[in-house]
Structures are given as structure tokens and as C-alpha cells.
């Protein structure tokens, strides 16, 4: 028994150590200090979105890894990889809240079906309101939306533990459906359990039914606290219990399954319609290289603000009343010709992962010189990294539209504000 108890503690503290490591990386990433270990490339919703817009074998491998781990051992993603899940665990350690009692709410399945259907249909506009990684990033970057949602989640944590993870989060719902059939699950040994209730009282997701000595592995976030707190060593992570409810395709189950398929199909179709409607309301705006066009980008960007926090020139701004996704503002800076950090950090494929050479030849905007204001100083000619501006002696400088990429360097160099950077309808590789 003692050996088993030590083994449980080892696995628990290993899980906690990994969670702390991920949390530190998350804070450093959103602080703009360090993002060499790209933990956010492994975020579930971002990976699904990336596969839909920027197909790559790396994304396939990462998403497959999350799915395989969940099928093998359950929702470890929620306690090790998800930054919002780790934040909730930290809050619970501070609040020292009492037993979390909750039911598995069926409405979460319908919410998840609609949100994932809309994503497949072409827009993340609604998904990003519930997606945990986006909420965490928005809050840590100071977005009003993110701060409000995290405040609401803090209230839930105080009263209901990780209720958001168990009954709201679309990622948790999707992984929960896989975890329910995982190879290794949290089980209770009926022969040694004395039903003291200690495990249930400390379960953050209210997944333990101590009366019937059962664990709901669908909502269980695999924090492993129950394994270490059980004085009888009656709880273990192992092969799922042999007592299985036989599959029965009853009329009720068939109708429910059919309804879910119909709702998902309707959501996919609605996603295309919503994407088009959102795109039609988009105003002209300048976007980071690799974003394509404002219409598509507004339906792809998760608004996690990771690019905003990691832009060294601080020209990428958060969503606002003008544009509903991140965008570039040259008011106080320009796009560094030797930088493509935004492309490197974006996990969702909204900003495609392009090389520095591709970025340096991607037209994201267009410089325009107003002769009536220009004093012919020639600073714009000297500063242009693409040598796209020329000037004859005594004449006004001229912009070569086929060479200008719209980086904004000339605008910042101009002493009389005679240069404007205008958006383009579609980015293109020169």
C-alpha cells in the first residue's frame, strides 16, 4: 500500500510540475519576454482552426497527439496544457472552497455542437467567446472582454469549482467525450473504499459520486488529487471498470443522435452565412503579413492577442470598434523589415507561418506621398528598406507601387507627415 501511495504522489507532483512549467511559459509568452517553447501551438481549438485554414503536417501531428493522449489517459490536457484550466486550479488553491457538487449538464453538448459547427462553416467569431485559450490570452493582455469573463469564472470557481471546464467549455466537452472512453481512467476500488468522502470533497470538477463509488471520467480533469488524498489507496488510475453499460440504440438515443447531426449540419451552413455577413461589415484595415485579407481574417482570428503582446514595435493592436480582430496601427511605429514574430507566434493559422523572406516581400499596405505637403527632404528615400521610393534632383519622391510593401518606415521618417499608409484589399507576394 505504501508503495502505491508513493507512486500516486509521484504522478501527482509530476503533473503539478508540468502545469507550473506551462503556466510560467504562458506568462512569459503573453508578457512578450519568451516564446521559444511554443506551448500555444498545442492548444486544441487553435489546432482545429489551423488545420482548416493552413493545413500542415505539424498541426496534424500536434492535434493527433492531444487526441491520442486523451484516449489513452483522459483529460490531462485540461490540467497540464490548458492555461485557463491551470489558472482555475491556482484560484482554487487560494479560495480553499468547499466540496464542488455539480451535474453533467446536457446543454453543453448542444453548445459545443453549435460552436464547432460554426468553426467548420467558416467563422470563429462565436467560438472565441467561450474558447479557454482565447479567454486566458485576452485577460492576460488586458482586454476588457477577457478580464470580465475571467472575473465570472472566478465566481464560478468560488461556488462550483471547475464548473466552466465541466459544463461550459467547448474544448472540455469535446475532450470529455473522448475521455469517457479512454483506456486508463480514475476508478474506485469497492472492496477497500470506506466512503469517507474525502476524495469527493476535494474534487475540483465534482466528478466523484462517493455514494455509488463511481467517477465520471468525462468531466474529470485528471488533476490526480484524489489519488494522493485517499488514505485507503482505494482510488487508482488504471483500466476502466469492467462493468459497462451495453450499447443500445434505443429510439430515444437514435432521435438524439440524429438531432445532434442535424444541428451540427445546420451550424456548419450557418457558419458560412455568418462568415459572409461579418465580412461584409468589415472596414479597410492593415493586417500583419500572412493574414490575407480583412474579410477572411476577421472570421479566423481567435483574438488571443499573443501577436499583440509579442510585437517588438507594438504596432499590432487589439480588436476595437473599427475592426473585430487584431490589426496594425502605424500611428506610433512601423513594421520592422527584419521581423516576422507575429507569423511565428500565431497558433491558429489566422496569420500564416511564413518565412522572413516571404514577409519582406508581402504587400500588406501601400505608401502614398502628398506632394502638396512634401518638402523634398528625401528622408523617405534613404529609410525605405525595399528601395521602393526614388527621387530625382529637385523633384518630389515617387513610390514604386510594385515594390512597396507598406511597412510604414517612410511614414515615420517623414518630418512633415506628408506620407500616408493605405490598406490594400488583399495581401500579395511581390
Secondary structure as a PSIPRED ss2 file (coil, helix, strand):
# PSIPRED VFORMAT (PSIPRED V4.0)

   1 X C   1.000  0.000  0.000
   2 X H   0.000  1.000  0.000
   3 X H   0.000  1.000  0.000
   4 X H   0.000  1.000  0.000
   5 X H   0.000  1.000  0.000
   6 X H   0.000  1.000  0.000
   7 X H   0.000  1.000  0.000
   8 X H   0.000  1.000  0.000
   9 X H   0.000  1.000  0.000
  10 X H   0.000  1.000  0.000
  11 X H   0.000  1.000  0.000
  12 X H   0.000  1.000  0.000
  13 X H   0.000  1.000  0.000
  14 X H   0.000  1.000  0.000
  15 X H   0.000  1.000  0.000
  16 X H   0.000  1.000  0.000
  17 X H   0.000  1.000  0.000
  18 X H   0.000  1.000  0.000
  19 X H   0.000  1.000  0.000
  20 X H   0.000  1.000  0.000
  21 X H   0.000  1.000  0.000
  22 X H   0.000  1.000  0.000
  23 X H   0.000  1.000  0.000
  24 X H   0.000  1.000  0.000
  25 X H   0.000  1.000  0.000
  26 X H   0.000  1.000  0.000
  27 X H   0.000  1.000  0.000
  28 X H   0.000  1.000  0.000
  29 X H   0.000  1.000  0.000
  30 X H   0.000  1.000  0.000
  31 X C   1.000  0.000  0.000
  32 X C   1.000  0.000  0.000
  33 X C   1.000  0.000  0.000
  34 X C   1.000  0.000  0.000
  35 X C   1.000  0.000  0.000
  36 X C   1.000  0.000  0.000
  37 X C   1.000  0.000  0.000
  38 X C   1.000  0.000  0.000
  39 X H   0.000  1.000  0.000
  40 X H   0.000  1.000  0.000
  41 X H   0.000  1.000  0.000
  42 X H   0.000  1.000  0.000
  43 X C   1.000  0.000  0.000
  44 X H   0.000  1.000  0.000
  45 X H   0.000  1.000  0.000
  46 X H   0.000  1.000  0.000
  47 X H   0.000  1.000  0.000
  48 X H   0.000  1.000  0.000
  49 X H   0.000  1.000  0.000
  50 X H   0.000  1.000  0.000
  51 X H   0.000  1.000  0.000
  52 X H   0.000  1.000  0.000
  53 X H   0.000  1.000  0.000
  54 X C   1.000  0.000  0.000
  55 X C   1.000  0.000  0.000
  56 X C   1.000  0.000  0.000
  57 X H   0.000  1.000  0.000
  58 X H   0.000  1.000  0.000
  59 X H   0.000  1.000  0.000
  60 X H   0.000  1.000  0.000
  61 X H   0.000  1.000  0.000
  62 X H   0.000  1.000  0.000
  63 X H   0.000  1.000  0.000
  64 X H   0.000  1.000  0.000
  65 X H   0.000  1.000  0.000
  66 X H   0.000  1.000  0.000
  67 X H   0.000  1.000  0.000
  68 X H   0.000  1.000  0.000
  69 X H   0.000  1.000  0.000
  70 X H   0.000  1.000  0.000
  71 X H   0.000  1.000  0.000
  72 X H   0.000  1.000  0.000
  73 X H   0.000  1.000  0.000
  74 X C   1.000  0.000  0.000
  75 X C   1.000  0.000  0.000
  76 X H   0.000  1.000  0.000
  77 X H   0.000  1.000  0.000
  78 X H   0.000  1.000  0.000
  79 X H   0.000  1.000  0.000
  80 X H   0.000  1.000  0.000
  81 X H   0.000  1.000  0.000
  82 X C   1.000  0.000  0.000
  83 X H   0.000  1.000  0.000
  84 X H   0.000  1.000  0.000
  85 X H   0.000  1.000  0.000
  86 X H   0.000  1.000  0.000
  87 X H   0.000  1.000  0.000
  88 X H   0.000  1.000  0.000
  89 X H   0.000  1.000  0.000
  90 X H   0.000  1.000  0.000
  91 X H   0.000  1.000  0.000
  92 X H   0.000  1.000  0.000
  93 X H   0.000  1.000  0.000
  94 X H   0.000  1.000  0.000
  95 X H   0.000  1.000  0.000
  96 X C   1.000  0.000  0.000
  97 X C   1.000  0.000  0.000
  98 X C   1.000  0.000  0.000
  99 X C   1.000  0.000  0.000
 100 X C   1.000  0.000  0.000
 101 X C   1.000  0.000  0.000
 102 X C   1.000  0.000  0.000
 103 X C   1.000  0.000  0.000
 104 X C   1.000  0.000  0.000
 105 X C   1.000  0.000  0.000
 106 X C   1.000  0.000  0.000
 107 X H   0.000  1.000  0.000
 108 X H   0.000  1.000  0.000
 109 X H   0.000  1.000  0.000
 110 X H   0.000  1.000  0.000
 111 X H   0.000  1.000  0.000
 112 X H   0.000  1.000  0.000
 113 X H   0.000  1.000  0.000
 114 X H   0.000  1.000  0.000
 115 X H   0.000  1.000  0.000
 116 X H   0.000  1.000  0.000
 117 X H   0.000  1.000  0.000
 118 X H   0.000  1.000  0.000
 119 X H   0.000  1.000  0.000
 120 X H   0.000  1.000  0.000
 121 X H   0.000  1.000  0.000
 122 X C   1.000  0.000  0.000
 123 X C   1.000  0.000  0.000
 124 X C   1.000  0.000  0.000
 125 X C   1.000  0.000  0.000
 126 X C   1.000  0.000  0.000
 127 X H   0.000  1.000  0.000
 128 X H   0.000  1.000  0.000
 129 X H   0.000  1.000  0.000
 130 X C   1.000  0.000  0.000
 131 X C   1.000  0.000  0.000
 132 X H   0.000  1.000  0.000
 133 X H   0.000  1.000  0.000
 134 X H   0.000  1.000  0.000
 135 X H   0.000  1.000  0.000
 136 X H   0.000  1.000  0.000
 137 X H   0.000  1.000  0.000
 138 X H   0.000  1.000  0.000
 139 X H   0.000  1.000  0.000
 140 X H   0.000  1.000  0.000
 141 X C   1.000  0.000  0.000
 142 X C   1.000  0.000  0.000
 143 X C   1.000  0.000  0.000
 144 X H   0.000  1.000  0.000
 145 X H   0.000  1.000  0.000
 146 X H   0.000  1.000  0.000
 147 X H   0.000  1.000  0.000
 148 X H   0.000  1.000  0.000
 149 X H   0.000  1.000  0.000
 150 X H   0.000  1.000  0.000
 151 X H   0.000  1.000  0.000
 152 X H   0.000  1.000  0.000
 153 X H   0.000  1.000  0.000
 154 X H   0.000  1.000  0.000
 155 X H   0.000  1.000  0.000
 156 X H   0.000  1.000  0.000
 157 X H   0.000  1.000  0.000
 158 X H   0.000  1.000  0.000
 159 X H   0.000  1.000  0.000
 160 X H   0.000  1.000  0.000
 161 X C   1.000  0.000  0.000
 162 X C   1.000  0.000  0.000
 163 X H   0.000  1.000  0.000
 164 X H   0.000  1.000  0.000
 165 X H   0.000  1.000  0.000
 166 X H   0.000  1.000  0.000
 167 X H   0.000  1.000  0.000
 168 X C   1.000  0.000  0.000
 169 X C   1.000  0.000  0.000
 170 X H   0.000  1.000  0.000
 171 X H   0.000  1.000  0.000
 172 X H   0.000  1.000  0.000
 173 X H   0.000  1.000  0.000
 174 X H   0.000  1.000  0.000
 175 X H   0.000  1.000  0.000
 176 X H   0.000  1.000  0.000
 177 X H   0.000  1.000  0.000
 178 X H   0.000  1.000  0.000
 179 X H   0.000  1.000  0.000
 180 X C   1.000  0.000  0.000
 181 X C   1.000  0.000  0.000
 182 X C   1.000  0.000  0.000
 183 X C   1.000  0.000  0.000
 184 X E   0.000  0.000  1.000
 185 X E   0.000  0.000  1.000
 186 X E   0.000  0.000  1.000
 187 X E   0.000  0.000  1.000
 188 X E   0.000  0.000  1.000
 189 X C   1.000  0.000  0.000
 190 X C   1.000  0.000  0.000
 191 X C   1.000  0.000  0.000
 192 X C   1.000  0.000  0.000
 193 X C   1.000  0.000  0.000
 194 X C   1.000  0.000  0.000
 195 X C   1.000  0.000  0.000
 196 X C   1.000  0.000  0.000
 197 X C   1.000  0.000  0.000
 198 X H   0.000  1.000  0.000
 199 X H   0.000  1.000  0.000
 200 X H   0.000  1.000  0.000
 201 X H   0.000  1.000  0.000
 202 X H   0.000  1.000  0.000
 203 X C   1.000  0.000  0.000
 204 X C   1.000  0.000  0.000
 205 X C   1.000  0.000  0.000
 206 X C   1.000  0.000  0.000
 207 X C   1.000  0.000  0.000
 208 X E   0.000  0.000  1.000
 209 X E   0.000  0.000  1.000
 210 X C   1.000  0.000  0.000
 211 X C   1.000  0.000  0.000
 212 X C   1.000  0.000  0.000
 213 X C   1.000  0.000  0.000
 214 X E   0.000  0.000  1.000
 215 X E   0.000  0.000  1.000
 216 X C   1.000  0.000  0.000
 217 X C   1.000  0.000  0.000
 218 X C   1.000  0.000  0.000
 219 X C   1.000  0.000  0.000
 220 X C   1.000  0.000  0.000
 221 X C   1.000  0.000  0.000
 222 X C   1.000  0.000  0.000
 223 X C   1.000  0.000  0.000
 224 X C   1.000  0.000  0.000
 225 X H   0.000  1.000  0.000
 226 X H   0.000  1.000  0.000
 227 X H   0.000  1.000  0.000
 228 X H   0.000  1.000  0.000
 229 X H   0.000  1.000  0.000
 230 X C   1.000  0.000  0.000
 231 X C   1.000  0.000  0.000
 232 X C   1.000  0.000  0.000
 233 X C   1.000  0.000  0.000
 234 X C   1.000  0.000  0.000
 235 X E   0.000  0.000  1.000
 236 X E   0.000  0.000  1.000
 237 X E   0.000  0.000  1.000
 238 X E   0.000  0.000  1.000
 239 X E   0.000  0.000  1.000
 240 X C   1.000  0.000  0.000
 241 X C   1.000  0.000  0.000
 242 X C   1.000  0.000  0.000
 243 X C   1.000  0.000  0.000
 244 X C   1.000  0.000  0.000
 245 X C   1.000  0.000  0.000
 246 X C   1.000  0.000  0.000
 247 X C   1.000  0.000  0.000
 248 X C   1.000  0.000  0.000
 249 X C   1.000  0.000  0.000
 250 X C   1.000  0.000  0.000
 251 X H   0.000  1.000  0.000
 252 X H   0.000  1.000  0.000
 253 X H   0.000  1.000  0.000
 254 X H   0.000  1.000  0.000
 255 X H   0.000  1.000  0.000
 256 X H   0.000  1.000  0.000
 257 X H   0.000  1.000  0.000
 258 X H   0.000  1.000  0.000
 259 X H   0.000  1.000  0.000
 260 X H   0.000  1.000  0.000
 261 X H   0.000  1.000  0.000
 262 X H   0.000  1.000  0.000
 263 X H   0.000  1.000  0.000
 264 X H   0.000  1.000  0.000
 265 X H   0.000  1.000  0.000
 266 X H   0.000  1.000  0.000
 267 X H   0.000  1.000  0.000
 268 X H   0.000  1.000  0.000
 269 X H   0.000  1.000  0.000
 270 X H   0.000  1.000  0.000
 271 X H   0.000  1.000  0.000
 272 X H   0.000  1.000  0.000
 273 X H   0.000  1.000  0.000
 274 X H   0.000  1.000  0.000
 275 X H   0.000  1.000  0.000
 276 X H   0.000  1.000  0.000
 277 X H   0.000  1.000  0.000
 278 X H   0.000  1.000  0.000
 279 X H   0.000  1.000  0.000
 280 X H   0.000  1.000  0.000
 281 X C   1.000  0.000  0.000
 282 X C   1.000  0.000  0.000
 283 X C   1.000  0.000  0.000
 284 X C   1.000  0.000  0.000
 285 X C   1.000  0.000  0.000
 286 X E   0.000  0.000  1.000
 287 X C   1.000  0.000  0.000
 288 X C   1.000  0.000  0.000
 289 X C   1.000  0.000  0.000
 290 X C   1.000  0.000  0.000
 291 X C   1.000  0.000  0.000
 292 X C   1.000  0.000  0.000
 293 X C   1.000  0.000  0.000
 294 X H   0.000  1.000  0.000
 295 X H   0.000  1.000  0.000
 296 X H   0.000  1.000  0.000
 297 X H   0.000  1.000  0.000
 298 X H   0.000  1.000  0.000
 299 X H   0.000  1.000  0.000
 300 X H   0.000  1.000  0.000
 301 X C   1.000  0.000  0.000
 302 X C   1.000  0.000  0.000
 303 X C   1.000  0.000  0.000
 304 X C   1.000  0.000  0.000
 305 X C   1.000  0.000  0.000
 306 X H   0.000  1.000  0.000
 307 X H   0.000  1.000  0.000
 308 X H   0.000  1.000  0.000
 309 X H   0.000  1.000  0.000
 310 X H   0.000  1.000  0.000
 311 X C   1.000  0.000  0.000
 312 X C   1.000  0.000  0.000
 313 X C   1.000  0.000  0.000
 314 X C   1.000  0.000  0.000
 315 X C   1.000  0.000  0.000
 316 X E   0.000  0.000  1.000
 317 X E   0.000  0.000  1.000
 318 X C   1.000  0.000  0.000
 319 X C   1.000  0.000  0.000
 320 X C   1.000  0.000  0.000
 321 X C   1.000  0.000  0.000
 322 X C   1.000  0.000  0.000
 323 X C   1.000  0.000  0.000
 324 X C   1.000  0.000  0.000
 325 X C   1.000  0.000  0.000
 326 X C   1.000  0.000  0.000
 327 X E   0.000  0.000  1.000
 328 X E   0.000  0.000  1.000
 329 X C   1.000  0.000  0.000
 330 X C   1.000  0.000  0.000
 331 X C   1.000  0.000  0.000
 332 X C   1.000  0.000  0.000
 333 X C   1.000  0.000  0.000
 334 X C   1.000  0.000  0.000
 335 X C   1.000  0.000  0.000
 336 X C   1.000  0.000  0.000
 337 X C   1.000  0.000  0.000
 338 X C   1.000  0.000  0.000
 339 X C   1.000  0.000  0.000
 340 X C   1.000  0.000  0.000
 341 X H   0.000  1.000  0.000
 342 X H   0.000  1.000  0.000
 343 X H   0.000  1.000  0.000
 344 X H   0.000  1.000  0.000
 345 X H   0.000  1.000  0.000
 346 X C   1.000  0.000  0.000
 347 X C   1.000  0.000  0.000
 348 X C   1.000  0.000  0.000
 349 X C   1.000  0.000  0.000
 350 X C   1.000  0.000  0.000
 351 X C   1.000  0.000  0.000
 352 X C   1.000  0.000  0.000
 353 X C   1.000  0.000  0.000
 354 X C   1.000  0.000  0.000
 355 X C   1.000  0.000  0.000
 356 X H   0.000  1.000  0.000
 357 X H   0.000  1.000  0.000
 358 X H   0.000  1.000  0.000
 359 X H   0.000  1.000  0.000
 360 X H   0.000  1.000  0.000
 361 X C   1.000  0.000  0.000
 362 X E   0.000  0.000  1.000
 363 X E   0.000  0.000  1.000
 364 X E   0.000  0.000  1.000
 365 X E   0.000  0.000  1.000
 366 X E   0.000  0.000  1.000
 367 X E   0.000  0.000  1.000
 368 X E   0.000  0.000  1.000
 369 X E   0.000  0.000  1.000
 370 X C   1.000  0.000  0.000
 371 X C   1.000  0.000  0.000
 372 X C   1.000  0.000  0.000
 373 X C   1.000  0.000  0.000
 374 X C   1.000  0.000  0.000
 375 X C   1.000  0.000  0.000
 376 X C   1.000  0.000  0.000
 377 X C   1.000  0.000  0.000
 378 X C   1.000  0.000  0.000
 379 X H   0.000  1.000  0.000
 380 X H   0.000  1.000  0.000
 381 X H   0.000  1.000  0.000
 382 X H   0.000  1.000  0.000
 383 X H   0.000  1.000  0.000
 384 X C   1.000  0.000  0.000
 385 X C   1.000  0.000  0.000
 386 X C   1.000  0.000  0.000
 387 X C   1.000  0.000  0.000
 388 X C   1.000  0.000  0.000
 389 X E   0.000  0.000  1.000
 390 X E   0.000  0.000  1.000
 391 X C   1.000  0.000  0.000
 392 X C   1.000  0.000  0.000
 393 X C   1.000  0.000  0.000
 394 X C   1.000  0.000  0.000
 395 X C   1.000  0.000  0.000
 396 X C   1.000  0.000  0.000
 397 X C   1.000  0.000  0.000
 398 X E   0.000  0.000  1.000
 399 X E   0.000  0.000  1.000
 400 X C   1.000  0.000  0.000
 401 X C   1.000  0.000  0.000
 402 X C   1.000  0.000  0.000
 403 X C   1.000  0.000  0.000
 404 X C   1.000  0.000  0.000
 405 X C   1.000  0.000  0.000
 406 X C   1.000  0.000  0.000
 407 X C   1.000  0.000  0.000
 408 X C   1.000  0.000  0.000
 409 X H   0.000  1.000  0.000
 410 X H   0.000  1.000  0.000
 411 X H   0.000  1.000  0.000
 412 X H   0.000  1.000  0.000
 413 X H   0.000  1.000  0.000
 414 X C   1.000  0.000  0.000
 415 X C   1.000  0.000  0.000
 416 X C   1.000  0.000  0.000
 417 X C   1.000  0.000  0.000
 418 X C   1.000  0.000  0.000
 419 X E   0.000  0.000  1.000
 420 X E   0.000  0.000  1.000
 421 X E   0.000  0.000  1.000
 422 X E   0.000  0.000  1.000
 423 X E   0.000  0.000  1.000
 424 X E   0.000  0.000  1.000
 425 X E   0.000  0.000  1.000
 426 X E   0.000  0.000  1.000
 427 X E   0.000  0.000  1.000
 428 X E   0.000  0.000  1.000
 429 X E   0.000  0.000  1.000
 430 X C   1.000  0.000  0.000
